[in-house]
Amino acid sequence: MSHQLDVQVGTDVRVTGGPFSDFTGPVLAVDHARGRVQLTVDILGDVTRIDVPLSDVVRAA
C-alpha cells in the first residue's frame, strides 16, 4: 500500500521519524517521484533546509 500525503508548498508539516523527529516547518518542495519532501526547520535558532521521506511527515496540527 503506497502512502500518499497531500502536501503542497507552504503546508506546515511535522516530521514523525528519523533524526528530525518532532521538528515542524513549512514545505519548500515535494518530489513525488522520489517520495521526498524538503522543508525548513529551526535548529538551535538557525533555519535549516532538510530533505525527508514523504512517509515521515504529517500535517502539523
Distance bins in CASP14 RR format, pairs under 12 A and 6 or more apart:
PFRMAT RR
TARGET T0000
AUTHOR 0000-0000-0000
RMODE 2
METHOD distances of the structure
MODEL  1
1 55 0 0 0 0 0 1 0 0 0 0 0
2 32 0 0 0 0 0 1 0 0 0 0 0
2 35 0 0 0 0 1 0 0 0 0 0 0
2 54 0 0 0 0 1 0 0 0 0 0 0
2 55 0 0 0 0 1 0 0 0 0 0 0
3 16 0 0 0 0 0 1 0 0 0 0 0
3 32 0 0 0 0 0 1 0 0 0 0 0
3 35 0 0 0 0 1 0 0 0 0 0 0
3 37 0 0 0 0 0 1 0 0 0 0 0
3 53 0 0 0 0 1 0 0 0 0 0 0
3 54 1 0 0 1 0 0 0 0 0 0 0
3 55 1 0 1 0 0 0 0 0 0 0 0
3 56 0 0 0 0 1 0 0 0 0 0 0
3 57 0 0 0 0 0 1 0 0 0 0 0
3 58 0 0 0 0 0 1 0 0 0 0 0
4 30 0 0 0 0 0 1 0 0 0 0 0
4 32 0 0 0 0 1 0 0 0 0 0 0
4 35 0 0 0 0 1 0 0 0 0 0 0
4 54 1 0 0 1 0 0 0 0 0 0 0
4 55 0 0 0 0 1 0 0 0 0 0 0
4 57 0 0 0 0 0 1 0 0 0 0 0
5 11 0 0 0 0 1 0 0 0 0 0 0
5 13 0 0 0 0 1 0 0 0 0 0 0
5 14 0 0 0 0 0 1 0 0 0 0 0
5 16 0 0 0 0 0 1 0 0 0 0 0
5 27 0 0 0 0 0 1 0 0 0 0 0
5 30 0 0 0 0 1 0 0 0 0 0 0
5 32 0 0 0 0 1 0 0 0 0 0 0
5 35 0 0 0 0 1 0 0 0 0 0 0
5 36 0 0 0 0 0 1 0 0 0 0 0
5 37 0 0 0 0 1 0 0 0 0 0 0
5 52 0 0 0 0 0 1 0 0 0 0 0
5 53 0 0 0 0 0 1 0 0 0 0 0
5 54 1 0 1 0 0 0 0 0 0 0 0
5 55 1 0 0 1 0 0 0 0 0 0 0
5 56 0 0 0 0 1 0 0 0 0 0 0
5 57 1 0 0 1 0 0 0 0 0 0 0
5 58 1 0 0 1 0 0 0 0 0 0 0
5 59 1 0 0 1 0 0 0 0 0 0 0
6 13 0 0 0 0 0 1 0 0 0 0 0
6 27 0 0 0 0 0 1 0 0 0 0 0
6 30 0 0 0 0 1 0 0 0 0 0 0
6 32 0 0 0 0 0 1 0 0 0 0 0
6 37 0 0 0 0 0 1 0 0 0 0 0
6 54 0 0 0 0 0 1 0 0 0 0 0
6 57 0 0 0 0 0 1 0 0 0 0 0
6 58 0 0 0 0 0 1 0 0 0 0 0
6 59 0 0 0 0 1 0 0 0 0 0 0
7 13 1 0 0 1 0 0 0 0 0 0 0
7 14 0 0 0 0 0 1 0 0 0 0 0
7 25 0 0 0 0 0 1 0 0 0 0 0
7 26 0 0 0 0 0 1 0 0 0 0 0
7 27 1 0 1 0 0 0 0 0 0 0 0
7 28 0 0 0 0 0 1 0 0 0 0 0
7 29 0 0 0 0 0 1 0 0 0 0 0
7 30 1 0 1 0 0 0 0 0 0 0 0
7 31 0 0 0 0 0 1 0 0 0 0 0
7 32 0 0 0 0 1 0 0 0 0 0 0
7 35 0 0 0 0 0 1 0 0 0 0 0
7 36 0 0 0 0 0 1 0 0 0 0 0
7 37 1 0 0 1 0 0 0 0 0 0 0
7 38 0 0 0 0 0 1 0 0 0 0 0
7 39 0 0 0 0 1 0 0 0 0 0 0
7 52 0 0 0 0 0 1 0 0 0 0 0
7 54 1 0 0 1 0 0 0 0 0 0 0
7 55 0 0 0 0 0 1 0 0 0 0 0
7 56 0 0 0 0 0 1 0 0 0 0 0
7 57 1 0 0 1 0 0 0 0 0 0 0
7 58 0 0 0 0 1 0 0 0 0 0 0
7 59 1 0 0 1 0 0 0 0 0 0 0
7 60 0 0 0 0 0 1 0 0 0 0 0
8 26 0 0 0 0 0 1 0 0 0 0 0
8 27 1 0 0 1 0 0 0 0 0 0 0
8 28 0 0 0 0 0 1 0 0 0 0 0
8 29 0 0 0 0 0 1 0 0 0 0 0
8 30 1 0 0 1 0 0 0 0 0 0 0
8 32 0 0 0 0 0 1 0 0 0 0 0
8 37 0 0 0 0 0 1 0 0 0 0 0
8 39 0 0 0 0 0 1 0 0 0 0 0
8 59 0 0 0 0 0 1 0 0 0 0 0
9 26 0 0 0 0 1 0 0 0 0 0 0
9 27 1 0 1 0 0 0 0 0 0 0 0
9 28 1 0 0 1 0 0 0 0 0 0 0
9 29 1 0 0 1 0 0 0 0 0 0 0
9 30 1 0 0 1 0 0 0 0 0 0 0
9 31 0 0 0 0 0 1 0 0 0 0 0
9 37 0 0 0 0 1 0 0 0 0 0 0
9 38 0 0 0 0 1 0 0 0 0 0 0
9 39 0 0 0 0 1 0 0 0 0 0 0
9 40 0 0 0 0 0 1 0 0 0 0 0
10 25 0 0 0 0 1 0 0 0 0 0 0
10 26 1 0 1 0 0 0 0 0 0 0 0
10 27 1 0 1 0 0 0 0 0 0 0 0
10 28 1 0 0 1 0 0 0 0 0 0 0
10 29 0 0 0 0 1 0 0 0 0 0 0
10 30 0 0 0 0 1 0 0 0 0 0 0
10 37 0 0 0 0 0 1 0 0 0 0 0
10 38 0 0 0 0 0 1 0 0 0 0 0
10 39 0 0 0 0 1 0 0 0 0 0 0
10 40 0 0 0 0 0 1 0 0 0 0 0
10 59 0 0 0 0 0 1 0 0 0 0 0
10 60 0 0 0 0 0 1 0 0 0 0 0
11 24 0 0 0 0 0 1 0 0 0 0 0
11 25 0 0 0 0 1 0 0 0 0 0 0
11 26 1 0 0 1 0 0 0 0 0 0 0
11 27 1 0 1 0 0 0 0 0 0 0 0
11 28 0 0 0 0 0 1 0 0 0 0 0
11 29 0 0 0 0 0 1 0 0 0 0 0
11 30 0 0 0 0 1 0 0 0 0 0 0
11 37 0 0 0 0 1 0 0 0 0 0 0
11 39 0 0 0 0 1 0 0 0 0 0 0
11 54 0 0 0 0 0 1 0 0 0 0 0
11 57 0 0 0 0 1 0 0 0 0 0 0
11 58 0 0 0 0 0 1 0 0 0 0 0
11 59 1 0 0 1 0 0 0 0 0 0 0
11 60 0 0 0 0 1 0 0 0 0 0 0
12 23 0 0 0 0 0 1 0 0 0 0 0
12 24 1 0 0 1 0 0 0 0 0 0 0
12 25 1 0 1 0 0 0 0 0 0 0 0
12 26 1 0 1 0 0 0 0 0 0 0 0
12 27 1 0 0 1 0 0 0 0 0 0 0
12 28 0 0 0 0 0 1 0 0 0 0 0
12 37 0 0 0 0 0 1 0 0 0 0 0
12 39 0 0 0 0 1 0 0 0 0 0 0
12 40 0 0 0 0 0 1 0 0 0 0 0
12 41 0 0 0 0 0 1 0 0 0 0 0
12 57 0 0 0 0 0 1 0 0 0 0 0
12 58 0 0 0 0 0 1 0 0 0 0 0
12 59 1 0 0 1 0 0 0 0 0 0 0
12 60 1 0 1 0 0 0 0 0 0 0 0
12 61 0 0 0 0 1 0 0 0 0 0 0
13 20 0 0 0 0 0 1 0 0 0 0 0
13 22 0 0 0 0 0 1 0 0 0 0 0
13 23 0 0 0 0 1 0 0 0 0 0 0
13 24 1 0 0 1 0 0 0 0 0 0 0
13 25 1 0 0 1 0 0 0 0 0 0 0
13 26 1 0 0 1 0 0 0 0 0 0 0
13 27 1 0 1 0 0 0 0 0 0 0 0
13 28 0 0 0 0 0 1 0 0 0 0 0
13 30 0 0 0 0 0 1 0 0 0 0 0
13 37 1 0 0 1 0 0 0 0 0 0 0
13 38 0 0 0 0 0 1 0 0 0 0 0
13 39 1 0 0 1 0 0 0 0 0 0 0
13 40 0 0 0 0 0 1 0 0 0 0 0
13 41 0 0 0 0 1 0 0 0 0 0 0
13 50 0 0 0 0 0 1 0 0 0 0 0
13 52 0 0 0 0 1 0 0 0 0 0 0
13 53 0 0 0 0 0 1 0 0 0 0 0
13 54 0 0 0 0 1 0 0 0 0 0 0
13 55 0 0 0 0 0 1 0 0 0 0 0
13 56 0 0 0 0 1 0 0 0 0 0 0
13 57 1 0 1 0 0 0 0 0 0 0 0
13 58 1 0 0 1 0 0 0 0 0 0 0
13 59 1 0 1 0 0 0 0 0 0 0 0
13 60 1 0 1 0 0 0 0 0 0 0 0
13 61 0 0 0 0 0 1 0 0 0 0 0
14 20 0 0 0 0 1 0 0 0 0 0 0
14 21 0 0 0 0 1 0 0 0 0 0 0
14 22 1 0 0 1 0 0 0 0 0 0 0
14 23 1 0 0 1 0 0 0 0 0 0 0
14 24 1 0 1 0 0 0 0 0 0 0 0
14 25 1 0 0 1 0 0 0 0 0 0 0
14 26 0 0 0 0 0 1 0 0 0 0 0
14 27 0 0 0 0 0 1 0 0 0 0 0
14 37 0 0 0 0 0 1 0 0 0 0 0
14 39 0 0 0 0 1 0 0 0 0 0 0
14 41 0 0 0 0 1 0 0 0 0 0 0
14 52 0 0 0 0 0 1 0 0 0 0 0
14 56 0 0 0 0 1 0 0 0 0 0 0
14 57 1 0 0 1 0 0 0 0 0 0 0
14 58 1 0 1 0 0 0 0 0 0 0 0
14 59 1 0 0 1 0 0 0 0 0 0 0
14 60 1 0 1 0 0 0 0 0 0 0 0
14 61 1 0 0 1 0 0 0 0 0 0 0
15 21 1 0 1 0 0 0 0 0 0 0 0
15 22 1 0 0 1 0 0 0 0 0 0 0
15 23 1 0 1 0 0 0 0 0 0 0 0
15 24 1 0 0 1 0 0 0 0 0 0 0
15 25 0 0 0 0 1 0 0 0 0 0 0
15 27 0 0 0 0 0 1 0 0 0 0 0
15 37 0 0 0 0 1 0 0 0 0 0 0
15 38 0 0 0 0 0 1 0 0 0 0 0
15 39 1 0 0 1 0 0 0 0 0 0 0
15 40 0 0 0 0 0 1 0 0 0 0 0
15 41 1 0 0 1 0 0 0 0 0 0 0
15 43 0 0 0 0 0 1 0 0 0 0 0
15 50 1 0 0 1 0 0 0 0 0 0 0
15 51 0 0 0 0 0 1 0 0 0 0 0
15 52 1 0 1 0 0 0 0 0 0 0 0
15 53 0 0 0 0 1 0 0 0 0 0 0
15 54 0 0 0 0 0 1 0 0 0 0 0
15 55 0 0 0 0 0 1 0 0 0 0 0
15 56 1 0 1 0 0 0 0 0 0 0 0
15 57 1 0 1 0 0 0 0 0 0 0 0
15 58 0 0 0 0 1 0 0 0 0 0 0
15 59 0 0 0 0 0 1 0 0 0 0 0
15 60 0 0 0 0 1 0 0 0 0 0 0
16 22 1 0 0 1 0 0 0 0 0 0 0
16 23 0 0 0 0 1 0 0 0 0 0 0
16 24 0 0 0 0 0 1 0 0 0 0 0
16 37 0 0 0 0 0 1 0 0 0 0 0
16 52 0 0 0 0 1 0 0 0 0 0 0
16 53 0 0 0 0 1 0 0 0 0 0 0
16 54 0 0 0 0 0 1 0 0 0 0 0
16 55 0 0 0 0 1 0 0 0 0 0 0
16 56 1 0 1 0 0 0 0 0 0 0 0
16 57 1 0 0 1 0 0 0 0 0 0 0
16 58 1 0 1 0 0 0 0 0 0 0 0
16 59 0 0 0 0 0 1 0 0 0 0 0
16 60 0 0 0 0 0 1 0 0 0 0 0
17 23 0 0 0 0 1 0 0 0 0 0 0
17 50 0 0 0 0 0 1 0 0 0 0 0
17 52 1 0 0 1 0 0 0 0 0 0 0
17 53 0 0 0 0 1 0 0 0 0 0 0
17 54 0 0 0 0 0 1 0 0 0 0 0
17 55 0 0 0 0 1 0 0 0 0 0 0
17 56 1 0 1 0 0 0 0 0 0 0 0
17 57 0 0 0 0 1 0 0 0 0 0 0
17 58 0 0 0 0 0 1 0 0 0 0 0
18 50 0 0 0 0 0 1 0 0 0 0 0
18 52 1 0 0 1 0 0 0 0 0 0 0
18 53 0 0 0 0 1 0 0 0 0 0 0
18 55 0 0 0 0 0 1 0 0 0 0 0
18 56 1 0 0 1 0 0 0 0 0 0 0
18 57 0 0 0 0 0 1 0 0 0 0 0
19 41 0 0 0 0 0 1 0 0 0 0 0
19 43 0 0 0 0 0 1 0 0 0 0 0
19 48 0 0 0 0 0 1 0 0 0 0 0
19 50 0 0 0 0 1 0 0 0 0 0 0
19 52 0 0 0 0 1 0 0 0 0 0 0
19 56 0 0 0 0 0 1 0 0 0 0 0
20 37 0 0 0 0 0 1 0 0 0 0 0
20 38 0 0 0 0 0 1 0 0 0 0 0
20 39 0 0 0 0 1 0 0 0 0 0 0
20 40 0 0 0 0 0 1 0 0 0 0 0
20 41 1 0 0 1 0 0 0 0 0 0 0
20 42 0 0 0 0 0 1 0 0 0 0 0
20 43 0 0 0 0 1 0 0 0 0 0 0
20 48 0 0 0 0 1 0 0 0 0 0 0
20 49 0 0 0 0 0 1 0 0 0 0 0
20 50 1 0 1 0 0 0 0 0 0 0 0
20 51 0 0 0 0 1 0 0 0 0 0 0
20 52 1 0 0 1 0 0 0 0 0 0 0
20 53 0 0 0 0 0 1 0 0 0 0 0
20 56 0 0 0 0 1 0 0 0 0 0 0
20 57 0 0 0 0 1 0 0 0 0 0 0
21 41 0 0 0 0 0 1 0 0 0 0 0
21 50 0 0 0 0 0 1 0 0 0 0 0
21 52 0 0 0 0 1 0 0 0 0 0 0
21 56 0 0 0 0 1 0 0 0 0 0 0
21 57 0 0 0 0 0 1 0 0 0 0 0
21 58 0 0 0 0 0 1 0 0 0 0 0
22 41 0 0 0 0 1 0 0 0 0 0 0
22 43 0 0 0 0 0 1 0 0 0 0 0
22 56 0 0 0 0 0 1 0 0 0 0 0
22 57 0 0 0 0 0 1 0 0 0 0 0
22 58 0 0 0 0 0 1 0 0 0 0 0
22 60 0 0 0 0 0 1 0 0 0 0 0
23 39 0 0 0 0 1 0 0 0 0 0 0
23 40 0 0 0 0 1 0 0 0 0 0 0
23 41 1 0 1 0 0 0 0 0 0 0 0
23 42 1 0 0 1 0 0 0 0 0 0 0
23 43 1 0 0 1 0 0 0 0 0 0 0
23 44 0 0 0 0 0 1 0 0 0 0 0
23 47 0 0 0 0 0 1 0 0 0 0 0
23 48 0 0 0 0 1 0 0 0 0 0 0
23 49 0 0 0 0 0 1 0 0 0 0 0
23 50 1 0 0 1 0 0 0 0 0 0 0
23 52 0 0 0 0 1 0 0 0 0 0 0
23 56 0 0 0 0 0 1 0 0 0 0 0
23 57 0 0 0 0 1 0 0 0 0 0 0
23 60 0 0 0 0 0 1 0 0 0 0 0
24 39 0 0 0 0 1 0 0 0 0 0 0
24 40 0 0 0 0 0 1 0 0 0 0 0
24 41 1 0 0 1 0 0 0 0 0 0 0
24 42 0 0 0 0 1 0 0 0 0 0 0
24 43 0 0 0 0 0 1 0 0 0 0 0
24 50 0 0 0 0 0 1 0 0 0 0 0
24 52 0 0 0 0 0 1 0 0 0 0 0
24 57 0 0 0 0 1 0 0 0 0 0 0
24 58 0 0 0 0 1 0 0 0 0 0 0
24 59 0 0 0 0 1 0 0 0 0 0 0
24 60 1 0 1 0 0 0 0 0 0 0 0
24 61 0 0 0 0 1 0 0 0 0 0 0
25 37 0 0 0 0 0 1 0 0 0 0 0
25 38 0 0 0 0 0 1 0 0 0 0 0
25 39 1 0 1 0 0 0 0 0 0 0 0
25 40 1 0 1 0 0 0 0 0 0 0 0
25 41 1 0 1 0 0 0 0 0 0 0 0
25 42 1 0 0 1 0 0 0 0 0 0 0
25 43 0 0 0 0 0 1 0 0 0 0 0
25 47 0 0 0 0 1 0 0 0 0 0 0
25 48 0 0 0 0 0 1 0 0 0 0 0
25 49 0 0 0 0 0 1 0 0 0 0 0
25 50 0 0 0 0 1 0 0 0 0 0 0
25 52 0 0 0 0 0 1 0 0 0 0 0
25 57 0 0 0 0 1 0 0 0 0 0 0
25 58 0 0 0 0 0 1 0 0 0 0 0
25 59 0 0 0 0 0 1 0 0 0 0 0
25 60 1 0 0 1 0 0 0 0 0 0 0
26 37 0 0 0 0 0 1 0 0 0 0 0
26 38 0 0 0 0 0 1 0 0 0 0 0
26 39 1 0 0 1 0 0 0 0 0 0 0
26 40 1 0 0 1 0 0 0 0 0 0 0
26 41 0 0 0 0 1 0 0 0 0 0 0
26 42 0 0 0 0 0 1 0 0 0 0 0
26 47 0 0 0 0 0 1 0 0 0 0 0
26 49 0 0 0 0 0 1 0 0 0 0 0
26 50 0 0 0 0 0 1 0 0 0 0 0
26 57 0 0 0 0 0 1 0 0 0 0 0
26 59 0 0 0 0 0 1 0 0 0 0 0
26 60 0 0 0 0 1 0 0 0 0 0 0
27 36 0 0 0 0 0 1 0 0 0 0 0
27 37 1 0 1 0 0 0 0 0 0 0 0
27 38 1 0 0 1 0 0 0 0 0 0 0
27 39 1 0 1 0 0 0 0 0 0 0 0
27 40 0 0 0 0 1 0 0 0 0 0 0
27 41 0 0 0 0 0 1 0 0 0 0 0
27 49 0 0 0 0 0 1 0 0 0 0 0
27 50 0 0 0 0 0 1 0 0 0 0 0
27 51 0 0 0 0 0 1 0 0 0 0 0
27 52 0 0 0 0 0 1 0 0 0 0 0
27 54 0 0 0 0 0 1 0 0 0 0 0
27 57 0 0 0 0 1 0 0 0 0 0 0
27 58 0 0 0 0 0 1 0 0 0 0 0
27 59 0 0 0 0 1 0 0 0 0 0 0
27 60 0 0 0 0 0 1 0 0 0 0 0
28 36 0 0 0 0 0 1 0 0 0 0 0
28 37 0 0 0 0 1 0 0 0 0 0 0
28 38 1 0 1 0 0 0 0 0 0 0 0
28 39 1 0 1 0 0 0 0 0 0 0 0
28 40 1 0 0 1 0 0 0 0 0 0 0
28 41 0 0 0 0 0 1 0 0 0 0 0
28 47 0 0 0 0 0 1 0 0 0 0 0
28 48 0 0 0 0 0 1 0 0 0 0 0
28 49 1 0 0 1 0 0 0 0 0 0 0
28 50 0 0 0 0 1 0 0 0 0 0 0
28 51 0 0 0 0 1 0 0 0 0 0 0
28 52 0 0 0 0 0 1 0 0 0 0 0
29 35 0 0 0 0 0 1 0 0 0 0 0
29 36 0 0 0 0 1 0 0 0 0 0 0
29 37 1 0 0 1 0 0 0 0 0 0 0
29 38 1 0 1 0 0 0 0 0 0 0 0
29 39 0 0 0 0 1 0 0 0 0 0 0
29 40 0 0 0 0 0 1 0 0 0 0 0
29 49 0 0 0 0 1 0 0 0 0 0 0
29 50 0 0 0 0 0 1 0 0 0 0 0
29 51 0 0 0 0 1 0 0 0 0 0 0
29 52 0 0 0 0 0 1 0 0 0 0 0
29 54 0 0 0 0 0 1 0 0 0 0 0
30 36 1 0 0 1 0 0 0 0 0 0 0
30 37 1 0 1 0 0 0 0 0 0 0 0
30 38 1 0 0 1 0 0 0 0 0 0 0
30 39 0 0 0 0 1 0 0 0 0 0 0
30 51 0 0 0 0 0 1 0 0 0 0 0
30 52 0 0 0 0 0 1 0 0 0 0 0
30 53 0 0 0 0 0 1 0 0 0 0 0
30 54 1 0 0 1 0 0 0 0 0 0 0
30 57 0 0 0 0 1 0 0 0 0 0 0
31 37 1 0 0 1 0 0 0 0 0 0 0
31 38 1 0 0 1 0 0 0 0 0 0 0
31 51 0 0 0 0 1 0 0 0 0 0 0
31 52 0 0 0 0 0 1 0 0 0 0 0
31 53 0 0 0 0 0 1 0 0 0 0 0
31 54 0 0 0 0 1 0 0 0 0 0 0
32 53 0 0 0 0 0 1 0 0 0 0 0
32 54 1 0 0 1 0 0 0 0 0 0 0
33 54 0 0 0 0 0 1 0 0 0 0 0
34 51 0 0 0 0 1 0 0 0 0 0 0
34 52 0 0 0 0 0 1 0 0 0 0 0
34 53 0 0 0 0 1 0 0 0 0 0 0
34 54 0 0 0 0 1 0 0 0 0 0 0
34 55 0 0 0 0 0 1 0 0 0 0 0
35 51 0 0 0 0 0 1 0 0 0 0 0
35 52 0 0 0 0 1 0 0 0 0 0 0
35 53 1 0 0 1 0 0 0 0 0 0 0
35 54 1 0 1 0 0 0 0 0 0 0 0
35 55 1 0 0 1 0 0 0 0 0 0 0
35 56 0 0 0 0 0 1 0 0 0 0 0
35 57 0 0 0 0 0 1 0 0 0 0 0
36 50 0 0 0 0 0 1 0 0 0 0 0
36 51 1 0 1 0 0 0 0 0 0 0 0
36 52 1 0 0 1 0 0 0 0 0 0 0
36 53 1 0 0 1 0 0 0 0 0 0 0
36 54 1 0 0 1 0 0 0 0 0 0 0
36 55 0 0 0 0 1 0 0 0 0 0 0
36 56 0 0 0 0 1 0 0 0 0 0 0
36 57 0 0 0 0 1 0 0 0 0 0 0
37 49 0 0 0 0 0 1 0 0 0 0 0
37 50 0 0 0 0 1 0 0 0 0 0 0
37 51 1 0 0 1 0 0 0 0 0 0 0
37 52 1 0 0 1 0 0 0 0 0 0 0
37 53 1 0 0 1 0 0 0 0 0 0 0
37 54 1 0 1 0 0 0 0 0 0 0 0
37 55 0 0 0 0 1 0 0 0 0 0 0
37 56 0 0 0 0 1 0 0 0 0 0 0
37 57 1 0 1 0 0 0 0 0 0 0 0
37 58 0 0 0 0 0 1 0 0 0 0 0
37 59 0 0 0 0 0 1 0 0 0 0 0
38 48 0 0 0 0 0 1 0 0 0 0 0
38 49 1 0 0 1 0 0 0 0 0 0 0
38 50 1 0 0 1 0 0 0 0 0 0 0
38 51 1 0 1 0 0 0 0 0 0 0 0
38 52 0 0 0 0 1 0 0 0 0 0 0
38 53 0 0 0 0 0 1 0 0 0 0 0
38 54 0 0 0 0 0 1 0 0 0 0 0
38 57 0 0 0 0 0 1 0 0 0 0 0
39 47 0 0 0 0 0 1 0 0 0 0 0
39 48 0 0 0 0 1 0 0 0 0 0 0
39 49 1 0 0 1 0 0 0 0 0 0 0
39 50 1 0 0 1 0 0 0 0 0 0 0
39 51 0 0 0 0 1 0 0 0 0 0 0
39 52 1 0 0 1 0 0 0 0 0 0 0
39 53 0 0 0 0 0 1 0 0 0 0 0
39 54 0 0 0 0 0 1 0 0 0 0 0
39 56 0 0 0 0 0 1 0 0 0 0 0
39 57 1 0 0 1 0 0 0 0 0 0 0
39 59 0 0 0 0 0 1 0 0 0 0 0
39 60 0 0 0 0 0 1 0 0 0 0 0
40 46 0 0 0 0 0 1 0 0 0 0 0
40 47 1 0 1 0 0 0 0 0 0 0 0
40 48 1 0 0 1 0 0 0 0 0 0 0
40 49 1 0 1 0 0 0 0 0 0 0 0
40 50 1 0 0 1 0 0 0 0 0 0 0
40 51 0 0 0 0 0 1 0 0 0 0 0
40 52 0 0 0 0 0 1 0 0 0 0 0
41 47 1 0 0 1 0 0 0 0 0 0 0
41 48 1 0 1 0 0 0 0 0 0 0 0
41 49 0 0 0 0 1 0 0 0 0 0 0
41 50 1 0 1 0 0 0 0 0 0 0 0
41 51 0 0 0 0 0 1 0 0 0 0 0
41 52 0 0 0 0 1 0 0 0 0 0 0
41 57 0 0 0 0 0 1 0 0 0 0 0
41 60 0 0 0 0 0 1 0 0 0 0 0
42 48 1 0 0 1 0 0 0 0 0 0 0
42 49 0 0 0 0 0 1 0 0 0 0 0
42 50 0 0 0 0 0 1 0 0 0 0 0
43 49 0 0 0 0 0 1 0 0 0 0 0
43 50 0 0 0 0 1 0 0 0 0 0 0
50 56 0 0 0 0 0 1 0 0 0 0 0
50 57 0 0 0 0 0 1 0 0 0 0 0
51 57 0 0 0 0 0 1 0 0 0 0 0
52 58 0 0 0 0 0 1 0 0 0 0 0
END
